[in-house]
Amino acid sequence: MLCRSALNAILSQPLVVAPRGHRGGDPHGNARSPAQVLSDISRGGEAGGIRLLERTTIDLIFDEQSDGMDLVLGMPLRRGIGYALSKRAAVPWIPDERIYFWGGWGGSVIIMDVGRRMTISYVMNKMASSIIGSDRSARYTRAIYQAFG
């Protein structure tokens, strides 16, 4: 499974971090973009005074679909609908609460904490060799949770 996924479209760091017109990887932006887009879920379905989702739709994200070894990422992962659900064994720096998250190649991570109505977004300037978060995003996330309790 890992080979089929990873070798389907081979991307290298130099290709992904190429200037405008790059041929692969995620779109370029900063941490504000995913935080704004996904904060509506953390805030109960509403952002900027506009209701985008019903609470029942948000609750569906937490319907556990799988809990075990992810054959592509090679790590234990608990998945809901569309996102990973917090699990200390997989990502020990995200509390094991009503939280869902996802990350990107290089160390970026987006965390939607429904209980605290808080969204944490980290998008790095320098790629790390990790997929879901990095040492930097882990340190930032721990500091944020320490500050907010």
C-alpha positions in Angstrom: 0.0 0.0 0.0 2.8 2.4 0.9 4.6 1.8 -2.4 1.5 2.2 -4.4 0.7 5.5 -2.7 4.1 7.0 -2.4 5.4 6.0 -5.9 2.2 6.9 -7.8 3.5 10.5 -8.3 7.0 10.9 -7.0 7.6 14.4 -5.5 10.9 15.6 -4.2 11.4 18.5 -1.9 13.1 20.7 -4.5 10.1 20.2 -6.8 7.6 21.0 -4.2 9.4 24.1 -2.9 10.0 25.5 -6.4 9.0 29.1 -7.1 5.6 30.0 -8.7 4.5 27.6 -11.3 5.6 24.6 -9.2 4.4 21.3 -10.5 3.4 19.5 -7.3 2.6 19.5 -3.6 0.1 21.7 -1.8 -0.9 25.3 -2.7 1.3 28.0 -1.2 0.0 30.2 1.5 0.5 30.9 5.2 -1.0 29.6 8.4 -3.9 32.1 8.3 -5.5 30.5 5.2 -6.3 27.0 6.7 -7.1 28.5 10.1 -9.8 30.8 8.5 -11.2 28.0 6.3 -11.5 25.5 9.1 -12.3 27.7 12.1 -16.0 27.5 11.2 -15.9 23.8 12.4 -14.1 24.7 15.6 -16.6 27.4 16.3 -19.7 25.2 16.1 -20.4 25.7 12.4 -20.3 29.5 12.2 -17.5 31.9 11.1 -17.7 35.6 10.5 -21.4 35.7 11.5 -22.4 33.2 8.8 -23.6 29.7 9.7 -21.9 27.3 7.3 -22.5 23.9 9.1 -25.0 22.5 11.5 -23.7 21.0 14.7 -25.0 17.6 13.6 -22.7 17.8 10.6 -19.7 18.6 12.8 -20.6 15.7 15.0 -20.3 13.4 12.0 -16.6 14.2 11.8 -16.2 12.4 15.1 -17.8 9.1 13.8 -14.8 6.9 14.1 -14.1 5.1 10.8 -10.8 3.3 11.7 -8.3 3.0 14.5 -5.1 1.3 13.8 -1.9 1.4 11.7 -2.2 3.7 8.7 -0.6 1.7 5.9 0.6 4.8 4.0 1.8 7.0 6.8 3.2 4.0 8.8 1.9 5.2 12.1 -1.1 4.5 14.4 -4.0 6.8 13.4 -7.6 7.1 14.5 -9.8 8.5 11.7 -13.1 10.2 11.7 -14.8 11.4 8.6 -12.4 13.6 6.7 -9.8 14.1 9.5 -7.7 12.3 12.0 -9.0 12.2 15.6 -6.7 12.9 18.5 -4.8 9.9 19.7 -1.8 10.2 22.1 -0.1 7.1 20.6 0.0 8.8 17.2 0.5 12.5 18.0 1.4 12.9 21.7 1.4 16.7 21.6 -2.3 16.9 20.7 -4.6 16.4 23.7 -6.8 13.3 23.6 -10.1 15.2 23.6 -12.8 16.3 21.1 -10.1 17.4 18.6 -9.5 16.5 15.0 -6.5 17.4 12.9 -4.5 16.8 9.8 -1.0 17.6 8.6 1.0 18.0 5.4 4.3 17.0 4.0 7.0 19.2 5.5 5.5 19.6 9.0 2.4 21.7 8.6 -0.5 20.9 10.8 -4.1 22.1 11.4 -5.8 21.3 14.7 -9.5 22.0 15.3 -10.3 21.9 19.0 -14.1 21.8 19.2 -14.2 21.8 23.0 -12.2 25.0 23.2 -13.6 26.5 20.0 -10.0 27.0 18.9 -8.1 26.4 15.6 -4.4 26.0 15.5 -2.6 26.2 12.2 1.1 25.9 11.6 2.6 26.2 8.1 6.4 26.1 8.0 8.7 28.2 5.9 11.3 25.5 5.9 10.2 21.9 5.1 10.8 19.2 7.7 11.1 15.6 6.8 7.8 14.7 8.5 4.2 14.3 7.3 1.9 15.1 10.3 3.5 18.0 12.1 7.1 18.4 13.1 9.3 19.2 16.1 8.5 22.9 15.6 4.7 22.4 15.3 4.8 20.1 18.3 6.6 22.8 20.4 4.2 25.5 19.2 1.2 23.4 19.9 2.3 22.4 23.4 3.0 26.1 24.2 -0.5 27.1 23.0 -2.2 24.4 25.0 -0.1 25.3 28.1 -1.3 28.9 27.7 -4.9 28.1 27.1 -5.1 25.1 29.5 
